[in-house]
Amino acid sequence: MSKLHASFLALALLSLASFALPAAAQAQQPSPKAHPGVWQDVMKSPAPEGPYGSGFTGTERVIERCTALEWAIRNGKDGNIRWYRRNYQTGYCLGWINSAMAFLNFHNEAGNHTLAVCMPEDIHSIDVLRTFLDYVHKNPAETQYNPSLLVYWALLEKYPCKS
């Protein structure tokens, strides 16, 4: 085979591969009906944090730190939280949890919840944290997605708005 024919063949194969890759990537995308809130900029899990986070995605780190917080919480006899570690790891977890609680509470002009999550008025961060951890333990394949989406899907599953 001449060099010219080999070049054309290589170019054709590369062109074919460039069309096949987006189709394969599209097949891995979650469906918006099954996974509401999917936008390209937040869909993927955040990159590892650095040397300490080597091998862990941001999602795995959130799960790890929220699990550590849940284990560290000490309740009083009345059932209220009396102690928990106040450190970077706790703040990291609560940052994800509390920001999700804030954005899921938005309402439209008619007063309806815009994201279809109707959390109870007296819900606490620990309740959302436990809902999130329950969800990721029941759906381990979902941990490939951004933690904000996982918190949203967990709350959407547990506290959907009634029509």
C-alpha positions in Angstrom: 0.0 0.0 0.0 1.4 3.4 -0.9 2.0 6.1 1.6 -0.8 8.2 0.1 -3.3 5.3 0.6 -2.1 4.7 4.1 -2.5 8.4 4.9 -6.1 8.4 3.6 -6.9 5.3 5.6 -5.4 6.8 8.8 -7.3 10.0 8.3 -10.6 8.1 7.7 -10.0 6.1 10.9 -9.3 9.2 12.9 -12.4 10.9 11.5 -14.5 7.9 12.4 -13.1 7.8 15.9 -13.9 11.5 16.4 -17.6 10.8 15.7 -17.7 7.7 17.9 -16.2 9.3 21.0 -18.9 11.9 21.5 -21.6 9.2 21.0 -20.0 7.1 23.7 -19.7 10.0 26.0 -23.3 10.9 25.3 -24.4 7.4 26.3 -22.7 7.8 29.7 -24.6 11.1 30.4 -27.5 10.7 32.9 -30.9 11.3 31.6 -32.4 14.6 32.8 -35.7 12.8 33.7 -34.0 10.3 36.0 -31.4 12.8 37.2 -32.8 16.4 37.3 -30.5 19.3 37.5 -27.8 17.8 35.3 -25.8 20.6 33.7 -22.4 20.0 32.1 -20.6 22.3 34.4 -21.6 20.6 37.6 -22.3 17.0 36.4 -18.8 15.7 36.8 -17.2 15.1 40.1 -14.7 17.7 41.1 -11.0 16.9 40.6 -8.9 15.6 43.5 -7.8 18.2 46.0 -4.1 17.5 45.6 -1.5 15.3 47.3 -3.7 14.5 50.3 -6.6 13.9 48.0 -4.7 11.7 45.5 -7.0 8.9 44.3 -10.1 10.6 45.7 -12.5 12.7 43.8 -14.1 15.6 45.4 -17.3 13.5 45.8 -15.5 10.8 47.6 -13.9 13.4 49.9 -17.3 14.9 50.7 -18.7 11.4 51.5 -15.6 10.6 53.7 -15.8 13.9 55.6 -19.6 13.8 56.1 -19.3 10.2 57.3 -16.6 11.3 59.8 -18.9 14.1 61.0 -21.8 11.8 61.4 -19.7 9.4 63.5 -18.3 12.3 65.6 -21.6 13.8 66.6 -22.6 13.3 70.3 -26.2 13.8 71.3 -27.4 14.8 74.7 -30.2 13.0 76.6 -32.7 15.3 75.0 -31.6 14.1 71.5 -30.1 17.4 70.5 -26.5 17.6 69.3 -24.3 18.5 72.2 -20.9 18.1 70.6 -19.1 17.7 67.2 -15.7 18.3 65.9 -15.3 21.9 64.7 -12.5 21.5 62.1 -11.8 21.9 58.4 -13.3 18.4 57.6 -16.5 19.3 59.3 -16.7 22.7 57.6 -16.0 21.0 54.2 -18.9 18.6 54.7 -21.3 21.3 56.1 -20.4 23.7 53.3 -21.8 21.2 50.7 -24.8 20.3 52.9 -25.8 23.8 53.9 -25.3 25.3 50.5 -27.6 22.7 49.0 -30.2 23.4 51.8 -30.1 27.1 50.8 -30.4 26.6 47.0 -33.2 24.0 47.3 -35.3 26.4 49.3 -35.9 28.8 46.3 -39.5 29.6 45.3 -40.9 31.1 42.1 -43.3 34.0 41.9 -46.2 31.8 42.6 -44.6 30.6 45.8 -43.8 27.1 44.6 -40.5 25.3 45.2 -38.6 25.7 42.0 -36.6 22.5 42.3 -39.5 20.2 43.5 -37.9 19.5 46.9 -40.1 20.3 49.9 -38.1 19.9 53.0 -39.8 20.1 56.4 -39.6 23.5 58.0 -37.8 22.1 61.1 -35.1 20.1 59.1 -31.6 20.3 60.4 -28.2 20.0 58.6 -27.7 16.6 60.2 -31.0 15.3 58.7 -29.8 16.4 55.3 -26.4 14.9 55.9 -27.9 11.5 56.8 -30.2 11.6 53.8 -27.3 12.3 51.6 -25.2 9.5 53.1 -28.1 7.1 52.8 -28.5 8.0 49.2 -24.9 7.5 48.2 -24.7 4.2 50.1 -27.8 2.9 48.2 -26.5 4.3 44.9 -22.7 3.9 44.8 -22.6 4.3 41.0 -23.9 7.8 41.4 -20.8 9.0 43.2 -19.3 9.7 39.8 -21.4 12.9 39.8 -20.9 16.2 41.6 -21.9 16.2 45.3 -24.3 19.1 44.9 -26.3 16.9 42.5 -26.2 14.0 44.9 -27.5 16.0 47.8 -30.3 17.4 45.5 -31.2 13.9 44.2 -31.2 12.5 47.8 -33.5 15.2 49.0 -35.7 15.0 45.9 -36.2 11.3 46.5 -37.0 11.8 50.2 -38.9 15.1 50.2 -40.6 15.5 46.8 -43.2 18.2 46.6 -46.7 17.1 46.3 -48.4 18.4 43.2 
